[in-house]
């Protein structure tokens, strides 16, 4: 009798409040901003690193259990990036639900909305 296939890892959806708690507790993780450089100039969350080609190449060299947290404007592009990393074998991947807009609305109103 064969054992059932293990459930593949999924992207964990986290709220802005959960992200704030992670940042405040200094849990080590890669905080990836998948927006454009122009969007980043408008608003950003401290600690997030813009995903460019060089950083993307670095991420793919990380241990597959590295905690990755993805963020964009509303959470759609970051979800796609997070799913890509799951397909690359990463097992500890999060997406910020509502993106930086949710962060501005619920955590830090000094971050401009756009």
CNS distance restraints for C-alpha pairs under 8 A (distance, minus, plus):
assign (resid   9 and name CA) (resid  86 and name CA) 6.83 0.50 0.50
assign (resid   9 and name CA) (resid  91 and name CA) 5.55 0.50 0.50
assign (resid   9 and name CA) (resid  92 and name CA) 7.72 0.50 0.50
assign (resid  10 and name CA) (resid  83 and name CA) 7.77 0.50 0.50
assign (resid  10 and name CA) (resid  86 and name CA) 7.00 0.50 0.50
assign (resid  10 and name CA) (resid  91 and name CA) 7.57 0.50 0.50
assign (resid  10 and name CA) (resid  93 and name CA) 7.47 0.50 0.50
assign (resid  11 and name CA) (resid  79 and name CA) 7.67 0.50 0.50
assign (resid  11 and name CA) (resid  82 and name CA) 6.40 0.50 0.50
assign (resid  11 and name CA) (resid  83 and name CA) 6.48 0.50 0.50
assign (resid  11 and name CA) (resid  86 and name CA) 7.25 0.50 0.50
assign (resid  11 and name CA) (resid  92 and name CA) 7.65 0.50 0.50
assign (resid  11 and name CA) (resid  93 and name CA) 5.27 0.50 0.50
assign (resid  11 and name CA) (resid  94 and name CA) 5.33 0.50 0.50
assign (resid  11 and name CA) (resid  95 and name CA) 6.64 0.50 0.50
assign (resid  12 and name CA) (resid  92 and name CA) 7.99 0.50 0.50
assign (resid  12 and name CA) (resid  93 and name CA) 6.21 0.50 0.50
assign (resid  12 and name CA) (resid  94 and name CA) 4.57 0.50 0.50
assign (resid  12 and name CA) (resid  95 and name CA) 6.25 0.50 0.50
assign (resid  13 and name CA) (resid  94 and name CA) 5.68 0.50 0.50
assign (resid  13 and name CA) (resid  95 and name CA) 5.05 0.50 0.50
assign (resid  13 and name CA) (resid  96 and name CA) 6.21 0.50 0.50
assign (resid  13 and name CA) (resid  97 and name CA) 6.02 0.50 0.50
assign (resid  14 and name CA) (resid  18 and name CA) 5.92 0.50 0.50
assign (resid  14 and name CA) (resid  19 and name CA) 6.70 0.50 0.50
assign (resid  14 and name CA) (resid  94 and name CA) 6.49 0.50 0.50
assign (resid  14 and name CA) (resid  95 and name CA) 6.02 0.50 0.50
assign (resid  14 and name CA) (resid  96 and name CA) 5.18 0.50 0.50
assign (resid  14 and name CA) (resid  97 and name CA) 5.86 0.50 0.50
assign (resid  15 and name CA) (resid  19 and name CA) 6.33 0.50 0.50
assign (resid  15 and name CA) (resid  96 and name CA) 5.87 0.50 0.50
assign (resid  15 and name CA) (resid  97 and name CA) 5.48 0.50 0.50
assign (resid  15 and name CA) (resid  98 and name CA) 7.72 0.50 0.50
assign (resid  16 and name CA) (resid  20 and name CA) 6.16 0.50 0.50
assign (resid  16 and name CA) (resid  96 and name CA) 6.50 0.50 0.50
assign (resid  16 and name CA) (resid  97 and name CA) 7.14 0.50 0.50
assign (resid  16 and name CA) (resid  98 and name CA) 7.91 0.50 0.50
assign (resid  16 and name CA) (resid  99 and name CA) 7.80 0.50 0.50
assign (resid  16 and name CA) (resid 102 and name CA) 6.25 0.50 0.50
assign (resid  16 and name CA) (resid 103 and name CA) 5.12 0.50 0.50
assign (resid  16 and name CA) (resid 106 and name CA) 6.87 0.50 0.50
assign (resid  16 and name CA) (resid 107 and name CA) 6.58 0.50 0.50
assign (resid  17 and name CA) (resid  21 and name CA) 6.27 0.50 0.50
assign (resid  17 and name CA) (resid 103 and name CA) 7.83 0.50 0.50
assign (resid  17 and name CA) (resid 106 and name CA) 7.31 0.50 0.50
assign (resid  17 and name CA) (resid 107 and name CA) 6.50 0.50 0.50
assign (resid  18 and name CA) (resid  22 and name CA) 6.27 0.50 0.50
assign (resid  19 and name CA) (resid  23 and name CA) 6.19 0.50 0.50
assign (resid  19 and name CA) (resid  96 and name CA) 7.42 0.50 0.50
assign (resid  20 and name CA) (resid  24 and name CA) 6.01 0.50 0.50
assign (resid  20 and name CA) (resid 107 and name CA) 7.40 0.50 0.50
assign (resid  21 and name CA) (resid  25 and name CA) 6.04 0.50 0.50
assign (resid  22 and name CA) (resid  26 and name CA) 6.28 0.50 0.50
assign (resid  22 and name CA) (resid  27 and name CA) 5.69 0.50 0.50
assign (resid  23 and name CA) (resid  27 and name CA) 6.61 0.50 0.50
assign (resid  28 and name CA) (resid  67 and name CA) 7.48 0.50 0.50
assign (resid  29 and name CA) (resid  66 and name CA) 6.93 0.50 0.50
assign (resid  29 and name CA) (resid  67 and name CA) 4.90 0.50 0.50
assign (resid  29 and name CA) (resid  68 and name CA) 5.81 0.50 0.50
assign (resid  29 and name CA) (resid  69 and name CA) 7.06 0.50 0.50
assign (resid  30 and name CA) (resid  48 and name CA) 7.91 0.50 0.50
assign (resid  30 and name CA) (resid  66 and name CA) 7.65 0.50 0.50
assign (resid  30 and name CA) (resid  67 and name CA) 6.28 0.50 0.50
assign (resid  30 and name CA) (resid  68 and name CA) 4.85 0.50 0.50
assign (resid  30 and name CA) (resid  69 and name CA) 6.09 0.50 0.50
assign (resid  31 and name CA) (resid  47 and name CA) 6.66 0.50 0.50
assign (resid  31 and name CA) (resid  48 and name CA) 4.78 0.50 0.50
assign (resid  31 and name CA) (resid  49 and name CA) 6.14 0.50 0.50
assign (resid  31 and name CA) (resid  68 and name CA) 6.22 0.50 0.50
assign (resid  31 and name CA) (resid  69 and name CA) 4.91 0.50 0.50
assign (resid  31 and name CA) (resid  70 and name CA) 6.11 0.50 0.50
assign (resid  31 and name CA) (resid  71 and name CA) 7.61 0.50 0.50
assign (resid  32 and name CA) (resid  48 and name CA) 5.48 0.50 0.50
assign (resid  32 and name CA) (resid  49 and name CA) 5.16 0.50 0.50
assign (resid  32 and name CA) (resid  50 and name CA) 6.14 0.50 0.50
assign (resid  32 and name CA) (resid  51 and name CA) 6.11 0.50 0.50
assign (resid  32 and name CA) (resid  68 and name CA) 7.26 0.50 0.50
assign (resid  32 and name CA) (resid  69 and name CA) 5.99 0.50 0.50
assign (resid  32 and name CA) (resid  70 and name CA) 4.77 0.50 0.50
assign (resid  32 and name CA) (resid  71 and name CA) 6.11 0.50 0.50
assign (resid  33 and name CA) (resid  48 and name CA) 5.69 0.50 0.50
assign (resid  33 and name CA) (resid  49 and name CA) 5.55 0.50 0.50
assign (resid  33 and name CA) (resid  50 and name CA) 4.72 0.50 0.50
assign (resid  33 and name CA) (resid  51 and name CA) 5.76 0.50 0.50
assign (resid  33 and name CA) (resid  70 and name CA) 6.05 0.50 0.50
assign (resid  33 and name CA) (resid  71 and name CA) 4.93 0.50 0.50
assign (resid  33 and name CA) (resid  72 and name CA) 5.77 0.50 0.50
assign (resid  33 and name CA) (resid  78 and name CA) 7.66 0.50 0.50
assign (resid  34 and name CA) (resid  50 and name CA) 6.18 0.50 0.50
assign (resid  34 and name CA) (resid  51 and name CA) 5.26 0.50 0.50
assign (resid  34 and name CA) (resid  70 and name CA) 7.03 0.50 0.50
assign (resid  34 and name CA) (resid  71 and name CA) 6.21 0.50 0.50
assign (resid  34 and name CA) (resid  72 and name CA) 5.41 0.50 0.50
assign (resid  34 and name CA) (resid  77 and name CA) 6.89 0.50 0.50
assign (resid  34 and name CA) (resid  78 and name CA) 6.06 0.50 0.50
assign (resid  34 and name CA) (resid  81 and name CA) 7.57 0.50 0.50
assign (resid  35 and name CA) (resid  39 and name CA) 6.13 0.50 0.50
assign (resid  35 and name CA) (resid  40 and name CA) 6.65 0.50 0.50
assign (resid  35 and name CA) (resid  50 and name CA) 7.20 0.50 0.50
assign (resid  35 and name CA) (resid  51 and name CA) 7.61 0.50 0.50
assign (resid  35 and name CA) (resid  71 and name CA) 7.83 0.50 0.50
assign (resid  35 and name CA) (resid  72 and name CA) 5.25 0.50 0.50
assign (resid  35 and name CA) (resid  73 and name CA) 6.88 0.50 0.50
assign (resid  35 and name CA) (resid  77 and name CA) 7.81 0.50 0.50
assign (resid  36 and name CA) (resid  40 and name CA) 6.31 0.50 0.50
assign (resid  36 and name CA) (resid  50 and name CA) 7.91 0.50 0.50
assign (resid  37 and name CA) (resid  41 and name CA) 6.32 0.50 0.50
assign (resid  37 and name CA) (resid  50 and name CA) 7.37 0.50 0.50
assign (resid  38 and name CA) (resid  42 and name CA) 6.76 0.50 0.50
assign (resid  39 and name CA) (resid  43 and name CA) 6.59 0.50 0.50
assign (resid  40 and name CA) (resid  44 and name CA) 5.49 0.50 0.50
assign (resid  40 and name CA) (resid  50 and name CA) 7.79 0.50 0.50
assign (resid  42 and name CA) (resid 112 and name CA) 6.97 0.50 0.50
assign (resid  42 and name CA) (resid 114 and name CA) 7.53 0.50 0.50
assign (resid  43 and name CA) (resid 100 and name CA) 7.96 0.50 0.50
assign (resid  43 and name CA) (resid 111 and name CA) 5.85 0.50 0.50
assign (resid  43 and name CA) (resid 112 and name CA) 5.62 0.50 0.50
assign (resid  43 and name CA) (resid 113 and name CA) 7.33 0.50 0.50
assign (resid  44 and name CA) (resid  48 and name CA) 7.40 0.50 0.50
assign (resid  44 and name CA) (resid 100 and name CA) 7.32 0.50 0.50
assign (resid  44 and name CA) (resid 111 and name CA) 6.90 0.50 0.50
assign (resid  45 and name CA) (resid 100 and name CA) 7.35 0.50 0.50
assign (resid  45 and name CA) (resid 111 and name CA) 7.61 0.50 0.50
assign (resid  50 and name CA) (resid  55 and name CA) 7.81 0.50 0.50
assign (resid  51 and name CA) (resid  55 and name CA) 5.71 0.50 0.50
assign (resid  51 and name CA) (resid  56 and name CA) 6.06 0.50 0.50
assign (resid  52 and name CA) (resid  56 and name CA) 6.01 0.50 0.50
assign (resid  53 and name CA) (resid  57 and name CA) 6.15 0.50 0.50
assign (resid  54 and name CA) (resid  58 and name CA) 6.33 0.50 0.50
assign (resid  55 and name CA) (resid  59 and name CA) 6.17 0.50 0.50
assign (resid  56 and name CA) (resid  60 and name CA) 6.49 0.50 0.50
assign (resid  57 and name CA) (resid  61 and name CA) 6.86 0.50 0.50
assign (resid  58 and name CA) (resid  62 and name CA) 6.83 0.50 0.50
assign (resid  60 and name CA) (resid  88 and name CA) 7.79 0.50 0.50
assign (resid  62 and name CA) (resid  66 and name CA) 6.64 0.50 0.50
assign (resid  63 and name CA) (resid  90 and name CA) 7.89 0.50 0.50
assign (resid  64 and name CA) (resid  89 and name CA) 6.06 0.50 0.50
assign (resid  64 and name CA) (resid  90 and name CA) 4.36 0.50 0.50
assign (resid  64 and name CA) (resid  91 and name CA) 6.18 0.50 0.50
assign (resid  64 and name CA) (resid  92 and name CA) 7.76 0.50 0.50
assign (resid  65 and name CA) (resid  90 and name CA) 5.92 0.50 0.50
assign (resid  65 and name CA) (resid  91 and name CA) 5.37 0.50 0.50
assign (resid  65 and name CA) (resid  92 and name CA) 5.58 0.50 0.50
assign (resid  66 and name CA) (resid  90 and name CA) 7.28 0.50 0.50
assign (resid  66 and name CA) (resid  91 and name CA) 7.68 0.50 0.50
assign (resid  66 and name CA) (resid  92 and name CA) 6.23 0.50 0.50
assign (resid  67 and name CA) (resid  92 and name CA) 4.92 0.50 0.50
assign (resid  67 and name CA) (resid  93 and name CA) 5.88 0.50 0.50
assign (resid  67 and name CA) (resid  94 and name CA) 7.73 0.50 0.50
assign (resid  68 and name CA) (resid  82 and name CA) 7.94 0.50 0.50
assign (resid  68 and name CA) (resid  92 and name CA) 6.39 0.50 0.50
assign (resid  68 and name CA) (resid  93 and name CA) 4.83 0.50 0.50
assign (resid  68 and name CA) (resid  94 and name CA) 6.09 0.50 0.50
assign (resid  69 and name CA) (resid  82 and name CA) 7.80 0.50 0.50
assign (resid  69 and name CA) (resid  93 and name CA) 6.02 0.50 0.50
assign (resid  69 and name CA) (resid  94 and name CA) 4.62 0.50 0.50
assign (resid  69 and name CA) (resid  95 and name CA) 5.71 0.50 0.50
assign (resid  69 and name CA) (resid  96 and name CA) 7.13 0.50 0.50
assign (resid  70 and name CA) (resid  78 and name CA) 5.14 0.50 0.50
assign (resid  70 and name CA) (resid  79 and name CA) 7.25 0.50 0.50
assign (resid  70 and name CA) (resid  81 and name CA) 7.22 0.50 0.50
assign (resid  70 and name CA) (resid  82 and name CA) 6.34 0.50 0.50
assign (resid  70 and name CA) (resid  93 and name CA) 7.88 0.50 0.50
assign (resid  70 and name CA) (resid  94 and name CA) 6.19 0.50 0.50
assign (resid  70 and name CA) (resid  95 and name CA) 4.92 0.50 0.50
assign (resid  70 and name CA) (resid  96 and name CA) 6.22 0.50 0.50
assign (resid  71 and name CA) (resid  75 and name CA) 6.29 0.50 0.50
assign (resid  71 and name CA) (resid  77 and name CA) 7.97 0.50 0.50
assign (resid  71 and name CA) (resid  78 and name CA) 5.12 0.50 0.50
assign (resid  71 and name CA) (resid  95 and name CA) 6.27 0.50 0.50
assign (resid  71 and name CA) (resid  96 and name CA) 5.34 0.50 0.50
assign (resid  71 and name CA) (resid  99 and name CA) 5.38 0.50 0.50
assign (resid  71 and name CA) (resid 100 and name CA) 6.81 0.50 0.50
assign (resid  72 and name CA) (resid  76 and name CA) 7.24 0.50 0.50
assign (resid  72 and name CA) (resid  77 and name CA) 6.18 0.50 0.50
assign (resid  72 and name CA) (resid  78 and name CA) 5.34 0.50 0.50
assign (resid  72 and name CA) (resid  96 and name CA) 7.81 0.50 0.50
assign (resid  72 and name CA) (resid  99 and name CA) 5.01 0.50 0.50
assign (resid  72 and name CA) (resid 100 and name CA) 6.13 0.50 0.50
assign (resid  73 and name CA) (resid  77 and name CA) 7.99 0.50 0.50
assign (resid  73 and name CA) (resid  98 and name CA) 7.21 0.50 0.50
assign (resid  73 and name CA) (resid  99 and name CA) 4.78 0.50 0.50
assign (resid  73 and name CA) (resid 100 and name CA) 5.10 0.50 0.50
assign (resid  73 and name CA) (resid 101 and name CA) 5.93 0.50 0.50
assign (resid  74 and name CA) (resid  97 and name CA) 7.10 0.50 0.50
assign (resid  74 and name CA) (resid  98 and name CA) 4.32 0.50 0.50
assign (resid  74 and name CA) (resid  99 and name CA) 4.11 0.50 0.50
assign (resid  74 and name CA) (resid 100 and name CA) 6.47 0.50 0.50
assign (resid  74 and name CA) (resid 101 and name CA) 6.02 0.50 0.50
assign (resid  74 and name CA) (resid 102 and name CA) 7.35 0.50 0.50
assign (resid  75 and name CA) (resid  79 and name CA) 5.99 0.50 0.50
assign (resid  75 and name CA) (resid  95 and name CA) 6.92 0.50 0.50
assign (resid  75 and name CA) (resid  96 and name CA) 6.02 0.50 0.50
assign (resid  75 and name CA) (resid  97 and name CA) 5.28 0.50 0.50
assign (resid  75 and name CA) (resid  98 and name CA) 4.89 0.50 0.50
assign (resid  75 and name CA) (resid  99 and name CA) 4.48 0.50 0.50
assign (resid  76 and name CA) (resid  80 and name CA) 6.55 0.50 0.50
assign (resid  77 and name CA) (resid  81 and name CA) 6.33 0.50 0.50
assign (resid  78 and name CA) (resid  82 and name CA) 6.01 0.50 0.50
assign (resid  78 and name CA) (resid  95 and name CA) 6.20 0.50 0.50
assign (resid  78 and name CA) (resid  96 and name CA) 7.54 0.50 0.50
assign (resid  78 and name CA) (resid  99 and name CA) 7.93 0.50 0.50
assign (resid  79 and name CA) (resid  83 and name CA) 6.11 0.50 0.50
assign (resid  79 and name CA) (resid  95 and name CA) 5.72 0.50 0.50
assign (resid  80 and name CA) (resid  84 and name CA) 6.22 0.50 0.50
assign (resid  81 and name CA) (resid  85 and name CA) 6.45 0.50 0.50
assign (resid  82 and name CA) (resid  86 and name CA) 6.39 0.50 0.50
assign (resid  82 and name CA) (resid  93 and name CA) 6.22 0.50 0.50
assign (resid  82 and name CA) (resid  94 and name CA) 6.76 0.50 0.50
assign (resid  82 and name CA) (resid  95 and name CA) 6.57 0.50 0.50
assign (resid  83 and name CA) (resid  87 and name CA) 6.31 0.50 0.50
assign (resid  84 and name CA) (resid  88 and name CA) 6.37 0.50 0.50
assign (resid  85 and name CA) (resid  89 and name CA) 6.53 0.50 0.50
assign (resid  85 and name CA) (resid  90 and name CA) 5.57 0.50 0.50
assign (resid  85 and name CA) (resid  93 and name CA) 7.53 0.50 0.50
assign (resid  86 and name CA) (resid  90 and name CA) 4.80 0.50 0.50
assign (resid  86 and name CA) (resid  91 and name CA) 6.27 0.50 0.50
assign (resid  86 and name CA) (resid  93 and name CA) 7.09 0.50 0.50
assign (resid  96 and name CA) (resid 100 and name CA) 7.96 0.50 0.50
assign (resid  97 and name CA) (resid 102 and name CA) 7.32 0.50 0.50
assign (resid  98 and name CA) (resid 102 and name CA) 4.80 0.50 0.50
assign (resid  98 and name CA) (resid 103 and name CA) 7.66 0.50 0.50
assign (resid  99 and name CA) (resid 103 and name CA) 6.61 0.50 0.50
assign (resid 100 and name CA) (resid 104 and name CA) 6.15 0.50 0.50
assign (resid 101 and name CA) (resid 105 and name CA) 6.25 0.50 0.50
assign (resid 101 and name CA) (resid 113 and name CA) 6.05 0.50 0.50
assign (resid 101 and name CA) (resid 114 and name CA) 7.85 0.50 0.50
assign (resid 102 and name CA) (resid 106 and name CA) 5.90 0.50 0.50
assign (resid 102 and name CA) (resid 107 and name CA) 7.72 0.50 0.50
assign (resid 103 and name CA) (resid 107 and name CA) 5.10 0.50 0.50
assign (resid 103 and name CA) (resid 108 and name CA) 6.09 0.50 0.50
assign (resid 103 and name CA) (resid 109 and name CA) 7.81 0.50 0.50
assign (resid 103 and name CA) (resid 111 and name CA) 7.86 0.50 0.50
assign (resid 104 and name CA) (resid 108 and name CA) 4.85 0.50 0.50
assign (resid 104 and name CA) (resid 109 and name CA) 4.67 0.50 0.50
assign (resid 104 and name CA) (resid 110 and name CA) 6.93 0.50 0.50
assign (resid 104 and name CA) (resid 111 and name CA) 5.26 0.50 0.50
assign (resid 104 and name CA) (resid 112 and name CA) 6.77 0.50 0.50
assign (resid 104 and name CA) (resid 113 and name CA) 6.58 0.50 0.50
assign (resid 105 and name CA) (resid 109 and name CA) 5.89 0.50 0.50
